[in-house]
Amino acid sequence: FSVDAASLVCAPCGPGRYLPEASANRTSCLAAPPGHFVPPAADPAGVSVACMRGAVAEEEGRMECEACPLNADCAAPGEVGVRPVALPGYVRAAASHLLPCRVPSTCLGDNRCSGEARDPELGCYRCAVGYSRGTGGISDMARCSRCPELRWALASGSLALFITIIFACWMAALNIGAARRPACLHVYILKIGLGYLFLARACNTFEESELEVGYGDAAPFLKQVFDVVLCWGGTLPASLVPVECVLERVFPGLSDSERLSLALAFWALLPISLSLAALLLSWLLLQVNRACQFVCRPCSGRDDHQADTHLDAVVPTSGRNKKVVGDSGDAAPALKAVCQGEVDGVCGSIVATQAVVWQAVWDFQSMRYYYFNKELKRSSWKRPEVGEIESDPLMCDEGMAQHDHRRDALEHRFLGIWRLVPLSHHWQERMEVFWSDTSGVLLASMMLIYPTLLEQLLAFTRCDSLSGADGDARMLMEPSLRCDAALAAIGGFAAFFWGLALPALACGLCWRAHSTGSLGHFAVRARFGIIFAEYERGFYYWESTLMLRRFAVVCTVALTHIAPRTLRLVLLLAIGQICLFIQRSFQPFDDRCGLLLDELEERALQTFCALAAVMLLAMSKIVDPYACATVTMVVVAAHLHLLVRLVMRFLTFASRSIADHIVEAQLKGKTANALKRYIFKRDLVARNLGAQVHFAPEAGLVSISPGRRGAHVTDEEQLFLAHALAGGFQSLLVDFKADRLPVDALEFLIRGAFASNIERRRCEEAMLGSKVAGGMPMARELRPGSSKLLLDSATFDLGLHASDFQQAVQAAYFDVSTDEFELSFYAFLRGRRGGRGEFDLSPIERMLKYARRFPKCEEIKSVALAKRILVPEAVGYQSSRPLEKA
């Protein structure tokens, strides 16, 4: 070419430029178009050459083509050799780099996003308008899902929170039932199952694209299996509370930063708001119940006092507000004879209401008084009068004087939770009872939302660099925002605050009950038993350690988003192994049914460790993917087997609870429906198939014999008997701080086990149609701890199932203080002919403390404590200096 068209000399074209021979304009060369190049050896350069397949020339005037970069297509229709087109799952950054998308399925190729995603420059990670990945979803590689309509989003969130409160109420009712009947362990099995579901769900935080690394073509199938068998973690499902969707639809003008701030405030205040909602719902339920009772009262003919008595004791309305007077005459001799076991082994006095006479009877088993009416043949734990009762033994002890609705283990409760306090009581007293009864609901609701709460709060701390971004860390919750230090700090602080505050609260409540020696009291177990009742007394704090274990699992899953997925599995496996080692070393669960609870917890940890180990093996790409998939399915089968076992155990103890409830109703003169009676008979038949424990009082022999199931006693049934006796001695030596232990104490525990179940066993046999001595027991016989039953040979005619015997022995000291046990044991020794006399389990200093509990009751002090305190040498003490000092 030549710049001067009239020039006779032509110059060659520069690199990457050419001039066709037929070109009319010879004054300038043409640049090679994209997708073409001009070879440097071309002389003259009269033509451009198209790039070969697999090569690309994006710019004009290229002398050669470059190789097509990885993860790109350089032969796209219409774009052959012109530019590299990103393959699906990749995005092309501004610097011409092809980077993998965080969620591969959202990148369709050629920097195009799927319908639910947007912003290719952010790797199509940001959700489109009207879509959400879920606030704080622990799976940060999940696809965005369409937000429901506003009304459905509000209904879904409200329903999830409402079901959580209802589930918490159910757990609280089961806990109160377990406090009443220690043999019922289904609430504790439920807690073990919920804890295991949470651990197993931690292994389902991997998306299909992540599983393909270790499982290959089997990843889609395994992901579907995991989504079915590991779908629920036993907590509040965060996916049902679409906070982001609601905020986006209610406040469309808010910026992304403001919307995140409101979401953070919602989750940080969720424990407080859910507690208030639970209190409000509980109060509304009680008001609805009172309104129904008010409407139905004219039809039923029952008054407030009658409806508030669990044994339906009939108290005339005319005598309710009148002063009750005691039996005439000198009450001290009669009371002295009664306390010495010479009058049916009970301590009691007579109170009257005009034409109806009620007798206050001391129940050694429950360590409290109940009232019995001989004419009506009705019993009641409640005092028949509101006014002061003269000569009432309950007035001798200020603690027992408050028994009206605080110490009643069998009092009727609305929905099994709330006691019905008459409106005649002061409003402060009614609020105190309401708060006490609702404590279990609040604790259960906090346990249900604890893992979900931590997951959502820790989500505000997660930042990472996204494909195609400018290199700055972006918030995974809202990729349009760079990592906000303020939001991350607040979210992290709230997560660690609640993560440590709730376990500390649980530990503090249990420690306070342990320090006061009230862990076994019914009132304490009904309020806080949901966090300590299934553990041995030395491990009352164990629920706090389990909550910290959940905290560690949440942190492992939520804070390893920038680490290899194998690291997450390694940490989960380490947590499981450490917890399994601790569980095997300490075995903190109570032995009320052998080692059942410890075995279930250990089996749950083993299954979790196996699932994490096989997934780690697959993700490490050491073994063939199909072999890993096969082993994984075997572990999933073990997971399902464990769930079935937990469900069957739960149903077994639930049927036991129903059977016990039916027996109690039968003793009160009530009947049950056909379904409950069928469940009762099935449960009783199943228990009769097992080994039976018998006691021969004349020979002093305890024996365990095979049941109807076979000719041999299983090791598990022998363990029931061994744990019963070992637990009794452990409680005497450790819990009661005994410094001397007679052999009579063992016989006392054994006799008490049979005496506390004789009426129940007679009722069970009578309901099955068997002929038993004495026929159907009446409600008046509900005093299993009396000396008459302890010394009556007919008490031991019927055997006890091995597990029932263990439960009965433990119940003998379950809700009993040291002083109360001493008094009951003393009455037993005095009532038995040929006994060794008085006995005390504690030092003399505790005797003095016991004596100071009765400042107003001289007759009880003189009878029950005379020879033990005023004559200390009678029990082996040679010095009376502590008495003089006192």
BAVEX-272259 format. One line per 5 residues: number of its first residue (from 1); their letters; for each residue x, y, z of C-alpha. Coordinates in steps of 0.5 Angstrom, whole numbers. Example, Ala and Ser with C-alpha at 12.3 -4.5 7.8 and 13.67 -1.06 7.14 Angstrom:
1> as> 25 -9 16 | 27 -2 14
//
This chain:
1> fsvda> 0 0 0 | 2 7 0 | 0 13 3 | 0 17 -3 | -4 14 -9
6> aslvc> 0 17 -14 | 6 14 -11 | 10 8 -15 | 13 5 -9 | 9 1 -4
11> apcgp> 10 -1 3 | 8 -8 6 | 3 -8 11 | 4 -8 19 | 4 -14 23
16> grylp> -3 -17 23 | -6 -12 18 | -7 -14 10 | -9 -11 4 | -13 -15 -1
21> easan> -10 -15 -8 | -17 -13 -11 | -18 -7 -6 | -19 -1 -10 | -16 3 -4
26> rtscl> -9 2 -4 | -8 8 1 | -9 4 8 | -8 -4 10 | -14 -7 14
31> aappg> -14 -10 21 | -15 -18 21 | -22 -18 24 | -24 -22 31 | -23 -29 30
36> hfvpp> -18 -28 24 | -10 -27 24 | -5 -25 19 | 1 -30 19 | 7 -26 19
41> aadpa> 10 -30 14 | 5 -28 9 | 8 -24 3 | 5 -20 1 | -1 -20 6
46> gvsva> -7 -20 2 | -11 -25 6 | -13 -26 13 | -14 -33 16 | -19 -36 20
51> cmrga> -17 -39 27 | -17 -46 28 | -22 -50 32 | -20 -49 39 | -17 -43 38
56> vaeee> -19 -35 39 | -17 -28 37 | -22 -23 41 | -18 -17 38 | -17 -14 31
61> grmec> -10 -14 28 | -8 -21 31 | -2 -24 28 | -4 -31 31 | -10 -34 35
66> eacpl> -9 -36 42 | -12 -43 45 | -19 -43 48 | -18 -42 55 | -21 -48 60
71> nadca> -28 -48 62 | -30 -44 55 | -33 -46 49 | -30 -42 43 | -34 -45 37
76> apgev> -41 -43 39 | -45 -42 33 | -44 -35 30 | -38 -34 35 | -33 -39 32
81> gvrpv> -26 -36 34 | -29 -30 36 | -29 -30 44 | -29 -35 49 | -36 -37 51
86> alpgy> -37 -39 59 | -39 -46 60 | -45 -47 64 | -43 -47 71 | -38 -42 70
91> vraaa> -38 -34 69 | -33 -30 66 | -30 -24 70 | -28 -17 68 | -21 -19 67
96> shllp> -22 -25 62 | -22 -30 67 | -27 -36 67 | -29 -37 74 | -33 -43 77
101> crvps> -40 -40 80 | -41 -42 87 | -48 -45 85 | -46 -48 79 | -53 -49 77
106> tclgd> -55 -42 77 | -50 -40 71 | -53 -42 64 | -46 -40 61 | -44 -34 57
111> nrcsg> -45 -30 63 | -53 -31 63 | -56 -33 70 | -62 -37 71 | -69 -34 73
116> eardp> -68 -34 80 | -61 -31 80 | -58 -24 78 | -52 -20 77 | -47 -25 73
121> elgcy> -41 -20 75 | -43 -23 82 | -43 -30 80 | -50 -31 79 | -50 -32 87
126> rcavg> -55 -26 88 | -62 -28 88 | -67 -25 84 | -73 -20 86 | -78 -25 89
131> ysrgt> -73 -30 91 | -69 -32 97 | -64 -37 99 | -67 -37 106 | -64 -33 112
136> ggisd> -58 -36 115 | -59 -42 111 | -53 -47 113 | -52 -49 106 | -49 -43 102
141> marcs> -49 -47 96 | -57 -48 95 | -61 -45 90 | -66 -39 91 | -73 -41 92
146> rcpel> -79 -37 90 | -82 -33 96 | -89 -34 97 | -94 -29 97 | -95 -24 103
151> rwala> -101 -28 106 | -98 -35 106 | -91 -32 108 | -94 -29 114 | -98 -35 115
156> sgsla> -92 -40 115 | -88 -36 120 | -94 -36 125 | -96 -43 124 | -88 -45 125
161> lfiti> -88 -41 131 | -95 -43 134 | -93 -51 132 | -86 -50 136 | -90 -47 142
166> ifacw> -95 -53 142 | -90 -58 141 | -86 -55 147 | -93 -55 151 | -93 -62 150
171> maaln> -86 -64 152 | -88 -60 158 | -94 -64 160 | -90 -70 158 | -85 -68 163
176> igaar> -90 -67 169 | -93 -74 167 | -86 -76 168 | -85 -73 175 | -91 -76 177
181> rpacl> -89 -83 175 | -82 -84 175 | -83 -90 171 | -85 -86 164 | -79 -85 160
186> hvyil> -82 -83 154 | -80 -75 154 | -73 -77 155 | -73 -82 149 | -76 -76 145
191> kiglg> -70 -71 147 | -65 -76 145 | -69 -77 139 | -69 -70 138 | -61 -69 139
196> ylfla> -60 -74 134 | -64 -71 129 | -60 -65 130 | -53 -68 129 | -55 -73 123
201> racnt> -58 -66 119 | -51 -63 120 | -49 -68 115 | -54 -66 110 | -51 -59 109
206> feese> -48 -61 102 | -51 -60 96 | -51 -64 90 | -46 -61 86 | -41 -62 93
211> levgy> -43 -69 93 | -41 -71 86 | -34 -70 88 | -34 -76 92 | -40 -80 89
216> gdaap> -40 -78 82 | -46 -80 78 | -49 -83 85 | -50 -76 88 | -57 -74 85
221> flkqv> -60 -80 88 | -56 -80 95 | -58 -72 95 | -66 -74 94 | -65 -80 100
226> fdvvl> -61 -75 105 | -67 -70 103 | -72 -75 106 | -69 -78 112 | -65 -72 114
231> cwggt> -70 -67 113 | -71 -65 120 | -66 -63 125 | -71 -63 131 | -71 -56 132
236> lpasl> -75 -50 129 | -75 -50 121 | -72 -44 119 | -74 -45 112 | -82 -44 114
241> vpvec> -80 -37 117 | -79 -33 111 | -76 -26 114 | -73 -24 108 | -79 -25 104
246> vlerv> -84 -21 108 | -79 -15 109 | -78 -15 102 | -86 -15 100 | -88 -11 106
251> fpgls> -82 -5 106 | -81 -5 98 | -77 1 99 | -72 -1 104 | -65 -2 102
256> dserl> -61 -8 103 | -57 -6 109 | -64 -4 112 | -67 -10 111 | -61 -14 113
261> slala> -61 -10 120 | -69 -12 121 | -68 -19 120 | -62 -19 125 | -66 -15 130
266> fwall> -72 -21 129 | -67 -27 130 | -63 -23 136 | -70 -22 140 | -73 -29 138
271> pisls> -72 -32 145 | -76 -26 148 | -81 -25 143 | -83 -33 143 | -83 -33 151
276> laall> -88 -27 151 | -92 -31 145 | -92 -37 150 | -94 -34 156 | -100 -30 152
281> lswll> -102 -37 149 | -102 -40 155 | -106 -35 159 | -111 -35 153 | -112 -42 154
286> lqvnr> -113 -42 161 | -118 -36 160 | -122 -40 155 | -122 -46 160 | -125 -42 165
291> acqfv> -130 -39 161 | -132 -46 158 | -133 -48 166 | -137 -42 167 | -142 -44 162
296> crpcs> -142 -51 163 | -142 -51 171 | -150 -50 171 | -150 -57 167 | -145 -61 171
301> grddh> -147 -58 178 | -140 -58 180 | -137 -52 184 | -130 -49 184 | -127 -53 190
306> qadth> -130 -59 187 | -127 -58 180 | -120 -56 183 | -119 -63 187 | -116 -68 183
311> ldavv> -120 -74 187 | -127 -70 186 | -127 -70 194 | -135 -67 195 | -134 -61 200
316> ptsgr> -141 -58 202 | -141 -51 200 | -145 -49 206 | -138 -51 210 | -133 -48 205
321> nkkvv> -132 -41 209 | -133 -44 216 | -128 -45 221 | -126 -52 222 | -125 -54 229
326> gdsgd> -121 -60 231 | -123 -67 235 | -125 -65 242 | -121 -68 248 | -113 -69 249
331> aapal> -110 -70 242 | -103 -71 244 | -104 -78 246 | -108 -80 240 | -103 -77 236
336> kavcq> -97 -80 240 | -100 -87 239 | -101 -86 231 | -94 -83 230 | -91 -89 234
341> gevdg> -95 -94 229 | -100 -97 234 | -106 -94 230 | -105 -96 223 | -98 -93 222
346> vcgsi> -101 -86 220 | -100 -79 223 | -107 -76 223 | -112 -72 226 | -120 -70 225
351> vatqa> -123 -64 222 | -130 -63 221 | -135 -59 217 | -142 -59 220 | -144 -66 217
356> vvwqa> -138 -68 214 | -132 -71 217 | -125 -71 214 | -119 -74 217 | -112 -71 215
361> vwdfq> -108 -78 214 | -100 -78 213 | -98 -81 207 | -91 -84 208 | -89 -85 201
366> smryy> -91 -78 198 | -89 -75 205 | -95 -71 206 | -102 -71 209 | -108 -72 205
371> yfnke> -116 -72 207 | -120 -78 207 | -128 -78 209 | -131 -84 211 | -138 -83 210
376> lkrss> -137 -81 202 | -131 -86 202 | -127 -80 198 | -120 -78 199 | -117 -71 197
381> wkrpe> -110 -68 197 | -113 -61 198 | -115 -58 205 | -123 -58 205 | -123 -51 208
386> vgeie> -120 -45 206 | -120 -42 213 | -116 -44 219 | -116 -51 221 | -114 -52 229
391> sdplm> -111 -58 231 | -109 -59 224 | -102 -63 223 | -100 -59 217 | -100 -52 222
396> cdegm> -94 -55 225 | -89 -54 219 | -90 -48 215 | -87 -52 209 | -93 -57 209
401> aqhdh> -98 -51 211 | -97 -49 204 | -99 -55 201 | -106 -53 198 | -103 -52 191
406> rrdal> -96 -53 191 | -94 -60 193 | -100 -64 190 | -97 -69 185 | -104 -71 183
411> ehrfl> -108 -65 182 | -112 -64 176 | -108 -60 171 | -111 -57 165 | -108 -60 159
416> giwrl> -103 -63 164 | -99 -57 165 | -103 -51 169 | -106 -52 175 | -113 -49 176
421> vplsh> -113 -44 182 | -120 -41 184 | -121 -34 183 | -122 -33 190 | -115 -33 191
426> hwqer> -111 -27 191 | -109 -25 184 | -101 -25 186 | -102 -32 188 | -105 -34 182
431> mevfw> -100 -31 177 | -95 -34 182 | -98 -41 180 | -99 -39 173 | -91 -37 172
436> sdtsg> -89 -43 176 | -93 -48 171 | -91 -44 165 | -84 -45 166 | -83 -52 163
441> vllas> -86 -49 157 | -81 -43 156 | -75 -48 157 | -78 -53 152 | -79 -47 147
446> mmliy> -72 -45 148 | -69 -52 147 | -73 -52 141 | -71 -46 138 | -63 -46 140
451> ptlle> -60 -49 134 | -64 -45 129 | -63 -39 133 | -55 -40 133 | -55 -41 125
456> qllaf> -59 -35 123 | -55 -31 128 | -48 -34 125 | -50 -33 118 | -49 -25 119
461> trcds> -42 -26 120 | -41 -30 114 | -37 -27 108 | -33 -29 102 | -30 -27 95
466> lsgad> -35 -29 90 | -34 -31 82 | -33 -24 78 | -33 -20 84 | -28 -14 85
471> gdarm> -24 -18 90 | -28 -15 96 | -31 -20 101 | -39 -20 100 | -44 -22 105
476> lmeps> -47 -29 103 | -54 -27 106 | -54 -21 101 | -48 -21 96 | -49 -14 93
481> lrcda> -46 -11 100 | -39 -12 102 | -38 -15 108 | -41 -10 114 | -37 -10 120
486> alaai> -42 -8 124 | -47 -13 122 | -42 -18 123 | -40 -16 130 | -47 -15 132
491> ggfaa> -49 -22 129 | -43 -26 132 | -44 -22 139 | -52 -24 139 | -50 -32 137
496> ffwgl> -45 -32 143 | -49 -29 148 | -55 -34 147 | -51 -39 145 | -47 -39 152
501> alpal> -53 -35 156 | -58 -41 155 | -54 -46 157 | -51 -42 163 | -59 -41 165
506> acglc> -60 -48 165 | -54 -50 169 | -56 -44 174 | -63 -47 175 | -60 -54 176
511> wrahs> -55 -52 181 | -60 -48 185 | -64 -54 186 | -58 -58 187 | -55 -54 192
516> tgslg> -62 -54 196 | -63 -61 196 | -70 -61 192 | -68 -64 185 | -72 -70 187
521> hfavr> -78 -65 189 | -84 -66 185 | -85 -58 184 | -78 -57 182 | -78 -63 177
526> arfgi> -85 -61 174 | -82 -54 173 | -75 -55 171 | -75 -63 170 | -74 -62 162
531> ifaey> -67 -60 163 | -65 -65 168 | -69 -70 170 | -67 -76 166 | -60 -75 169
536> ergfy> -57 -78 175 | -56 -73 181 | -49 -72 180 | -50 -70 173 | -55 -65 174
541> ywest> -52 -60 169 | -51 -65 163 | -56 -61 159 | -52 -55 159 | -46 -59 156
546> lmlrr> -51 -62 151 | -53 -55 149 | -46 -53 148 | -45 -59 144 | -50 -57 139
551> favvc> -47 -50 139 | -40 -53 137 | -44 -57 131 | -47 -50 129 | -41 -47 129
556> tvalt> -37 -52 125 | -43 -52 120 | -44 -45 119 | -37 -42 120 | -33 -47 115
561> hiapr> -36 -44 108 | -29 -42 106 | -26 -48 108 | -26 -55 104 | -32 -59 105
566> tlrlv> -27 -65 108 | -25 -60 114 | -33 -60 116 | -33 -67 116 | -27 -68 120
571> lllai> -29 -63 125 | -36 -66 125 | -33 -73 126 | -28 -70 132 | -34 -68 136
576> gqicl> -38 -74 135 | -32 -78 137 | -31 -74 143 | -38 -74 145 | -38 -81 145
581> fiqrs> -32 -82 149 | -35 -78 154 | -41 -81 154 | -38 -88 155 | -34 -85 161
586> fqpfd> -39 -82 165 | -46 -85 163 | -49 -79 166 | -57 -82 164 | -61 -84 170
591> drcgl> -61 -92 171 | -69 -92 172 | -70 -97 166 | -63 -100 167 | -58 -97 162
596> lldel> -63 -96 157 | -62 -88 156 | -55 -89 156 | -55 -94 151 | -60 -90 146
601> eeral> -55 -84 147 | -49 -88 145 | -52 -91 139 | -54 -85 137 | -47 -82 137
606> qtfca> -44 -88 134 | -49 -88 128 | -47 -80 127 | -40 -82 127 | -41 -87 122
611> laavm> -45 -83 117 | -40 -77 118 | -34 -82 117 | -37 -85 111 | -38 -79 108
616> llams> -31 -76 109 | -28 -83 106 | -32 -81 100 | -31 -74 99 | -23 -75 100
621> kivdp> -24 -79 93 | -20 -85 96 | -25 -91 95 | -29 -92 88 | -35 -87 88
626> yacat> -40 -93 88 | -37 -97 93 | -38 -91 98 | -45 -90 96 | -46 -97 98
631> vtmvv> -43 -96 104 | -47 -90 105 | -54 -93 104 | -52 -98 109 | -51 -93 114
636> vaahl> -57 -89 112 | -61 -96 114 | -58 -96 121 | -60 -89 122 | -67 -91 120
641> hllvr> -67 -97 124 | -65 -93 130 | -71 -88 129 | -75 -94 129 | -72 -96 135
646> lvmrf> -73 -90 139 | -80 -89 136 | -82 -96 139 | -79 -95 146 | -83 -88 146
651> ltfas> -89 -92 144 | -88 -97 150 | -87 -92 155 | -93 -88 153 | -97 -94 153
656> rsiad> -94 -95 160 | -96 -88 162 | -103 -89 159 | -104 -95 163 | -102 -92 170
661> hivea> -107 -86 168 | -112 -91 168 | -110 -94 174 | -110 -88 178 | -117 -86 175
666> qlkgk> -120 -93 177 | -118 -92 184 | -121 -85 184 | -128 -89 181 | -127 -86 174
671> tanal> -127 -90 168 | -123 -90 161 | -126 -91 154 | -125 -97 150 | -118 -95 147
676> kryif> -115 -93 153 | -117 -100 156 | -114 -103 150 | -108 -100 151 | -108 -101 158
681> krdlv> -109 -109 157 | -104 -109 152 | -98 -106 156 | -100 -110 162 | -100 -117 158
686> arnlg> -93 -115 156 | -90 -113 163 | -93 -120 165 | -89 -123 160 | -82 -121 163
691> aqvhf> -79 -123 169 | -82 -122 176 | -79 -120 183 | -82 -123 189 | -81 -122 196
696> apeag> -81 -127 202 | -82 -123 209 | -81 -129 213 | -75 -131 210 | -72 -124 208
701> lvsis> -71 -127 201 | -72 -123 194 | -72 -127 188 | -73 -126 181 | -76 -131 177
706> pgrrg> -78 -132 169 | -84 -129 166 | -89 -132 161 | -84 -130 156 | -79 -136 157
711> ahvtd> -75 -140 162 | -69 -136 163 | -68 -129 166 | -65 -124 161 | -59 -120 163
716> eeqlf> -62 -114 162 | -68 -116 167 | -62 -118 172 | -59 -111 171 | -66 -108 173
721> lahal> -66 -111 180 | -58 -110 181 | -59 -102 179 | -65 -102 184 | -61 -104 190
726> aggfq> -55 -101 188 | -59 -94 187 | -62 -95 194 | -55 -95 197 | -52 -90 193
731> sllvd> -58 -85 195 | -57 -87 202 | -50 -86 202 | -49 -80 197 | -55 -76 197
736> fkadr> -57 -77 204 | -50 -76 207 | -51 -82 211 | -45 -84 216 | -48 -90 219
741> lpvda> -52 -95 215 | -56 -101 218 | -58 -107 214 | -65 -106 216 | -65 -100 211
746> lefli> -65 -105 205 | -71 -109 207 | -75 -102 208 | -73 -100 201 | -76 -107 199
751> rgafa> -82 -107 203 | -83 -100 201 | -83 -102 193 | -88 -107 194 | -92 -103 199
756> snier> -92 -97 194 | -95 -101 188 | -100 -106 192 | -106 -102 190 | -104 -101 183
761> rrcee> -102 -108 182 | -109 -110 185 | -113 -106 181 | -109 -108 175 | -111 -115 176
766> amlgs> -118 -114 178 | -119 -110 171 | -116 -116 168 | -121 -120 171 | -117 -124 176
771> kvagg> -119 -125 183 | -115 -122 188 | -115 -121 196 | -119 -115 198 | -122 -114 191
776> mpmar> -122 -108 188 | -118 -102 192 | -122 -96 194 | -119 -89 193 | -118 -89 201
781> elrpg> -113 -94 200 | -108 -89 197 | -103 -89 202 | -98 -94 200 | -92 -92 205
786> sskll> -96 -94 212 | -93 -98 216 | -99 -103 216 | -98 -104 208 | -90 -105 210
791> ldsat> -92 -110 215 | -98 -114 212 | -96 -120 209 | -101 -120 203 | -97 -114 201
796> fdlgl> -92 -119 198 | -97 -124 194 | -97 -120 188 | -90 -120 184 | -87 -114 181
801> hasdf> -84 -113 174 | -77 -112 174 | -77 -105 171 | -83 -104 176 | -79 -106 182
806> qqavq> -73 -102 180 | -78 -96 179 | -81 -97 186 | -75 -97 190 | -72 -91 187
811> aayfd> -79 -88 188 | -78 -89 195 | -73 -84 196 | -74 -80 190 | -78 -74 193
816> vstde> -76 -75 200 | -71 -71 204 | -66 -74 209 | -70 -72 215 | -77 -74 212
821> felsf> -74 -81 210 | -71 -81 217 | -78 -80 220 | -81 -85 216 | -76 -91 217
826> yaflr> -76 -89 224 | -84 -91 224 | -82 -97 220 | -78 -100 226 | -82 -98 231
831> grrgg> -88 -101 228 | -84 -108 227 | -84 -112 232 | -77 -114 234 | -74 -108 231
836> rgefd> -67 -106 233 | -70 -99 235 | -68 -92 233 | -64 -90 228 | -61 -84 225
841> lspie> -57 -83 218 | -54 -76 219 | -50 -73 225 | -53 -70 231 | -52 -63 228
846> rmlky> -58 -64 223 | -62 -67 228 | -62 -60 231 | -64 -57 225 | -69 -62 224
851> arrfp> -72 -60 231 | -72 -53 229 | -77 -54 224 | -83 -55 229 | -83 -49 234
856> kceei> -90 -50 235 | -92 -57 235 | -89 -60 242 | -93 -66 241 | -90 -68 235
861> ksval> -83 -66 237 | -84 -70 244 | -86 -76 240 | -82 -76 234 | -75 -73 236
866> akril> -75 -75 244 | -71 -81 244 | -66 -78 238 | -65 -71 240 | -66 -71 248
871> vpeav> -63 -77 249 | -57 -77 244 | -54 -83 248 | -59 -88 246 | -57 -87 238
876> gyqss> -50 -88 240 | -47 -81 241 | -43 -80 248 | -43 -73 248 | -48 -67 249
881> rplek> -44 -61 247 | -48 -60 241 | -54 -60 245 | -52 -55 250 | -49 -51 245
886> a> -55 -50 241
//
